[in-house]
Amino acid sequence: MLPSRPVTKNQTIYVAGHRGLAGSAIVRELEGQGYTRVIKRTRAELDLRDRAAVQRFFGEVKPEVVVVAAAKVGGIQANNDFPVEFLLENLAIQNNLIESAYEHDTAKLLFLGSSCIYPKFAPQPIPESALLTGVLEPTNEAYALAKITGIRLCQAYAREYGRNFINAMPTNLYGPGDNFDLNSSHVLPALLRKVHEAKTSGASEVGVWGTGTPRREFLHVDDLASACRFLLENYDSPEIINVGCGEDVSIRELAEQICTVVGFKGRLAFDATKPDGTPRKLLDVAKLNALGWRPRISLQEGLEKTYAWYCAQPAR
């Protein structure tokens, strides 16, 4: 068993998935807070699906802290269309990282899960204890199963070998660096792009998947990064911990708010033939709040910042 000790700013911290939405924000947060030895590798430099390559990397670099923010992610359509890829790739990535962290004596590991691990009809807001108490939402079941396996693997290493491997469950994330591809993105960036393109093309309406009634919680990725740093510095339990803002909105309300931010005056056309997904998904964040962490960025401010970032991208 390795002794637990506080994460310090001169330790080597490997952020797997540093180019992704969550990973890039975590790197910004750590470096902005004075962490001087943040390690990054591109997919060309290190294919996380390759077990031998990951083992070699850990043997050479020996990171003292690891953040597992690397994953194959996507919205309802991508999850529904490619369950094999979502299962196999995510299982390979997380298994290779967690196993290598154990074998090379990584002092602390933070595994990023997802709120989709919880049952489709979980109590609202969803407590951490709801895990594995009911059936999953079918449209993202493959991704959820992979994440649940990662959680259980971290907990198994903690129980069997005394490793300080912790698990954070973020709610729906958005912000700079998000995926705005309409075939694979999540609901918020997809809506933002659709509304922006409708405005610039002079369209009179924007199509929205589903009925608009499901309720979702949205956390700006910079707040998620702040929470991850807080947990690295203050949390040592293998028990999962939710990360969210504690407030939700309906998809209709979100779409209307995005229209206001973008300045689109047309109508919203909801397509009830498309899947809604889970009726409601709001996390119970009492456990994290009790430790002393709370988010800083409101949904309105976050949407404005995200839209400004999106408009500034030359190759969007």
C-alpha positions as CSV (number, residue, x, y, z in Angstrom):
1,M,0.0,0.0,0.0
2,L,1.3,3.4,-0.9
3,P,0.9,6.2,1.7
4,S,-1.6,8.9,0.7
5,R,-0.1,12.4,0.6
6,P,-1.4,15.8,-0.6
7,V,-0.8,16.5,-4.3
8,T,1.8,19.2,-4.6
9,K,2.6,21.7,-7.3
10,N,6.0,20.2,-8.1
11,Q,4.8,16.7,-8.8
12,T,4.6,15.3,-12.3
13,I,0.9,15.2,-13.3
14,Y,0.0,13.4,-16.5
15,V,-3.4,14.6,-18.0
16,A,-4.6,11.9,-20.4
17,G,-6.8,13.5,-23.0
18,H,-5.3,17.0,-22.7
19,R,-6.8,18.1,-26.1
20,G,-10.3,17.2,-25.2
21,L,-12.9,19.5,-23.6
22,A,-12.3,18.4,-20.0
23,G,-8.6,17.6,-20.4
24,S,-7.7,20.9,-21.9
25,A,-9.5,22.8,-19.2
26,I,-7.8,20.7,-16.4
27,V,-4.4,21.6,-18.0
28,R,-5.3,25.3,-18.0
29,E,-6.5,25.1,-14.4
30,L,-3.4,23.3,-13.1
31,E,-0.9,25.4,-15.0
32,G,-2.8,28.6,-14.0
33,Q,-2.6,27.6,-10.4
34,G,1.2,27.1,-10.5
35,Y,1.6,23.4,-11.2
36,T,4.8,23.3,-13.1
37,R,5.2,19.7,-14.2
38,V,2.0,18.9,-16.2
39,I,2.7,16.2,-18.8
40,K,0.8,15.9,-22.1
41,R,1.0,13.5,-25.0
42,T,-0.9,13.7,-28.3
43,R,-2.6,10.7,-29.8
44,A,0.2,10.6,-32.4
45,E,2.8,10.5,-29.6
46,L,0.9,7.9,-27.4
47,D,-2.0,5.8,-28.5
48,L,-3.8,5.1,-25.3
49,R,-5.5,2.0,-26.8
50,D,-2.1,0.4,-27.2
51,R,-1.3,-1.4,-23.9
52,A,2.4,-1.9,-24.6
53,A,2.8,1.8,-25.6
54,V,1.1,3.0,-22.4
55,Q,3.2,0.7,-20.3
56,R,6.4,2.0,-21.9
57,F,5.3,5.6,-21.3
58,F,4.6,5.0,-17.6
59,G,7.9,3.2,-17.3
60,E,9.9,6.1,-18.8
61,V,8.0,9.1,-17.4
62,K,6.7,7.6,-14.1
63,P,4.0,10.2,-13.5
64,E,3.3,10.8,-9.8
65,V,-0.3,11.8,-10.5
66,V,-2.6,10.8,-13.3
67,V,-5.9,12.4,-14.5
68,V,-7.9,10.1,-16.8
69,A,-9.8,12.6,-19.0
70,A,-9.3,10.6,-22.2
71,A,-12.4,8.9,-23.7
72,K,-14.3,8.4,-26.8
73,V,-17.4,10.7,-26.3
74,G,-20.4,11.8,-28.3
75,G,-24.1,12.7,-28.2
76,I,-27.2,10.5,-28.5
77,Q,-26.8,9.8,-32.2
78,A,-23.1,8.8,-32.0
79,N,-23.6,6.6,-28.9
80,N,-26.7,5.0,-30.4
81,D,-25.0,4.3,-33.8
82,F,-21.6,3.0,-32.6
83,P,-22.0,1.0,-29.3
84,V,-19.1,-1.4,-30.2
85,E,-16.6,1.5,-30.6
86,F,-17.8,3.3,-27.5
87,L,-17.3,0.1,-25.4
88,L,-14.1,-1.2,-26.8
89,E,-12.2,2.0,-27.1
90,N,-13.1,3.4,-23.7
91,L,-12.4,0.1,-22.0
92,A,-9.0,-0.2,-23.7
93,I,-8.1,3.4,-22.8
94,Q,-9.1,3.4,-19.2
95,N,-7.8,-0.2,-18.5
96,N,-4.4,0.6,-19.9
97,L,-4.1,3.8,-17.9
98,I,-5.3,2.5,-14.6
99,E,-3.3,-0.7,-14.8
100,S,-0.1,1.1,-15.8
101,A,-0.7,3.6,-12.9
102,Y,-0.8,0.7,-10.5
103,E,2.2,-1.1,-11.9
104,H,4.4,2.0,-12.0
105,D,3.5,3.2,-8.5
106,T,1.5,6.3,-9.4
107,A,0.7,8.0,-6.1
108,K,-2.8,9.3,-7.1
109,L,-5.2,8.8,-10.0
110,L,-8.4,10.7,-10.8
111,F,-10.8,8.9,-13.1
112,L,-13.4,11.1,-14.8
113,G,-16.7,9.2,-15.2
114,S,-20.0,10.7,-16.3
115,S,-23.5,11.3,-15.0
116,C,-24.8,8.8,-17.6
117,I,-23.6,6.0,-15.3
118,Y,-26.8,6.4,-13.3
119,P,-30.1,4.6,-14.0
120,K,-32.5,6.2,-16.5
121,F,-35.1,6.6,-13.8
122,A,-32.8,7.4,-10.9
123,P,-34.2,9.6,-8.1
124,Q,-33.7,13.4,-8.7
125,P,-31.3,14.9,-7.8
126,I,-29.2,11.8,-8.3
127,P,-27.2,10.7,-5.3
128,E,-23.9,8.8,-5.6
129,S,-25.7,5.8,-4.0
130,A,-28.0,5.4,-7.1
131,L,-25.2,3.7,-9.1
132,L,-26.3,0.2,-10.4
133,T,-29.8,0.5,-8.8
134,G,-31.7,0.4,-12.1
135,V,-31.5,0.0,-15.9
136,L,-29.4,2.5,-17.9
137,E,-30.6,4.9,-20.6
138,P,-30.4,2.7,-23.8
139,T,-29.1,5.4,-26.1
140,N,-25.8,5.8,-24.2
141,E,-25.6,2.4,-22.5
142,A,-22.3,1.4,-24.1
143,Y,-20.5,4.5,-22.9
144,A,-22.1,4.2,-19.4
145,L,-21.0,0.6,-19.1
146,A,-17.4,1.4,-19.9
147,K,-17.4,4.2,-17.4
148,I,-18.9,2.0,-14.7
149,T,-16.2,-0.6,-15.3
150,G,-13.5,2.1,-14.9
151,I,-15.1,3.2,-11.6
152,R,-15.2,-0.4,-10.3
153,L,-11.6,-1.0,-11.4
154,C,-10.3,2.0,-9.5
155,Q,-12.3,0.9,-6.5
156,A,-10.9,-2.6,-6.8
157,Y,-7.3,-1.3,-6.8
158,A,-8.1,0.8,-3.8
159,R,-9.6,-2.1,-1.9
160,E,-7.2,-4.8,-2.9
161,Y,-3.9,-2.8,-3.1
162,G,-4.7,0.3,-1.1
163,R,-4.2,2.7,-4.1
164,N,-5.4,6.3,-3.9
165,F,-7.5,6.0,-7.1
166,I,-10.5,8.4,-6.9
167,N,-13.6,8.8,-9.1
168,A,-15.4,12.0,-10.1
169,M,-18.7,12.0,-11.9
170,P,-19.2,15.2,-13.9
171,T,-22.6,16.4,-15.2
172,N,-23.1,17.6,-18.8
173,L,-20.1,19.8,-19.7
174,Y,-19.7,22.6,-22.2
175,G,-17.3,25.4,-22.9
176,P,-14.2,26.4,-25.0
177,G,-12.9,23.4,-26.9
178,D,-16.2,21.6,-27.2
179,N,-17.2,19.4,-30.2
180,F,-19.6,21.3,-32.5
181,D,-19.9,18.5,-35.1
182,L,-23.6,18.0,-35.6
183,N,-23.1,14.2,-36.1
184,S,-21.3,13.6,-32.8
185,S,-21.7,16.5,-30.5
186,H,-23.8,16.8,-27.3
187,V,-27.0,18.9,-27.1
188,L,-25.6,22.3,-26.0
189,P,-22.9,22.7,-28.6
190,A,-25.2,21.2,-31.3
191,L,-27.9,23.7,-30.5
192,L,-25.4,26.6,-30.3
193,R,-24.1,25.8,-33.8
194,K,-27.6,25.3,-35.3
195,V,-28.8,28.6,-33.9
196,H,-25.7,30.4,-35.1
197,E,-26.0,29.0,-38.6
198,A,-29.7,29.8,-38.7
199,K,-29.0,33.4,-37.8
200,T,-26.2,33.9,-40.3
201,S,-28.2,32.2,-43.1
202,G,-31.4,34.1,-42.4
203,A,-33.4,30.9,-41.6
204,S,-36.7,31.3,-40.0
205,E,-36.5,28.2,-37.7
206,V,-34.2,25.8,-36.0
207,G,-34.9,22.1,-35.7
208,V,-34.4,20.6,-32.2
209,W,-34.3,16.8,-31.5
210,G,-37.0,15.5,-29.2
211,T,-39.9,17.2,-27.4
212,G,-37.8,19.8,-25.5
213,T,-39.2,18.5,-22.1
214,P,-36.2,16.6,-20.7
215,R,-34.2,18.5,-18.1
216,R,-30.5,18.6,-18.0
217,E,-27.8,20.2,-15.8
218,F,-24.9,22.0,-17.5
219,L,-21.5,22.7,-15.9
220,H,-19.0,25.0,-17.6
221,V,-15.8,23.0,-18.2
222,D,-13.6,25.6,-16.3
223,D,-15.7,24.8,-13.2
224,L,-15.2,21.1,-13.7
225,A,-11.4,21.7,-14.0
226,S,-11.5,23.7,-10.7
227,A,-13.4,20.8,-9.0
228,C,-10.8,18.3,-10.3
229,R,-7.9,20.3,-8.9
230,F,-9.9,20.6,-5.6
231,L,-10.4,16.8,-5.5
232,L,-6.8,16.1,-6.2
233,E,-5.8,18.3,-3.3
234,N,-8.5,17.4,-0.9
235,Y,-10.2,14.1,-1.6
236,D,-8.8,10.6,-1.1
237,S,-11.8,8.2,-1.0
238,P,-12.5,5.7,-3.8
239,E,-16.2,6.3,-3.3
240,I,-17.6,8.2,-6.3
241,I,-18.3,11.9,-6.0
242,N,-20.7,14.0,-8.2
243,V,-19.5,17.2,-9.8
244,G,-22.2,19.6,-10.9
245,C,-23.9,22.9,-10.3
246,G,-27.1,21.6,-8.7
247,E,-29.5,23.3,-11.1
248,D,-31.1,22.1,-14.3
249,V,-33.1,23.5,-17.3
250,S,-35.4,21.9,-19.9
251,I,-34.0,21.5,-23.4
252,R,-36.6,24.0,-24.5
253,E,-35.4,26.5,-21.9
254,L,-31.8,25.9,-23.0
255,A,-32.6,26.4,-26.7
256,E,-34.4,29.6,-25.9
257,Q,-31.5,30.9,-23.8
258,I,-29.1,30.1,-26.6
259,C,-31.3,32.0,-29.1
260,T,-31.1,35.0,-26.8
261,V,-27.3,34.8,-26.6
262,V,-26.9,34.3,-30.3
263,G,-29.5,36.9,-31.2
264,F,-31.7,34.6,-33.3
265,K,-35.3,35.8,-33.6
266,G,-36.8,32.8,-35.4
267,R,-38.8,29.8,-34.0
268,L,-37.8,26.5,-32.6
269,A,-39.2,23.4,-34.3
270,F,-39.1,20.4,-31.9
271,D,-39.0,16.9,-33.6
272,A,-40.9,14.5,-31.3
273,T,-39.9,11.5,-33.6
274,K,-36.3,11.9,-32.3
275,P,-35.3,10.3,-28.9
276,D,-35.4,12.5,-25.8
277,G,-33.0,10.3,-23.8
278,T,-33.3,10.3,-20.0
279,P,-36.2,12.4,-18.8
280,R,-34.2,14.2,-16.2
281,K,-30.6,14.2,-15.1
282,L,-29.7,16.4,-12.1
283,L,-26.9,15.5,-9.8
284,D,-27.0,15.7,-6.0
285,V,-23.8,17.6,-5.3
286,A,-24.2,17.9,-1.5
287,K,-21.2,15.7,-0.9
288,L,-18.8,18.0,-2.9
289,N,-20.4,21.2,-1.6
290,A,-19.9,19.9,2.0
291,L,-16.1,19.6,1.3
292,G,-16.1,23.3,0.4
293,W,-16.3,23.5,-3.4
294,R,-18.9,25.3,-5.5
295,P,-19.1,26.4,-9.1
296,R,-18.5,30.1,-10.1
297,I,-19.8,30.3,-13.7
298,S,-23.6,30.7,-14.3
299,L,-25.2,29.2,-17.4
300,Q,-25.8,32.6,-18.9
301,E,-22.2,33.7,-18.5
302,G,-21.0,30.3,-19.7
303,L,-23.1,30.4,-22.8
304,E,-21.9,33.9,-23.6
305,K,-18.2,32.9,-23.2
306,T,-18.7,29.7,-25.2
307,Y,-20.4,31.5,-28.1
308,A,-17.7,34.2,-28.1
309,W,-15.1,31.4,-28.3
310,Y,-17.0,29.6,-31.1
311,C,-17.3,32.8,-33.2
312,A,-13.5,33.4,-32.8
313,Q,-12.5,30.0,-34.3
314,P,-11.3,30.6,-37.9
315,A,-11.9,27.1,-39.1
316,R,-15.3,26.3,-37.6
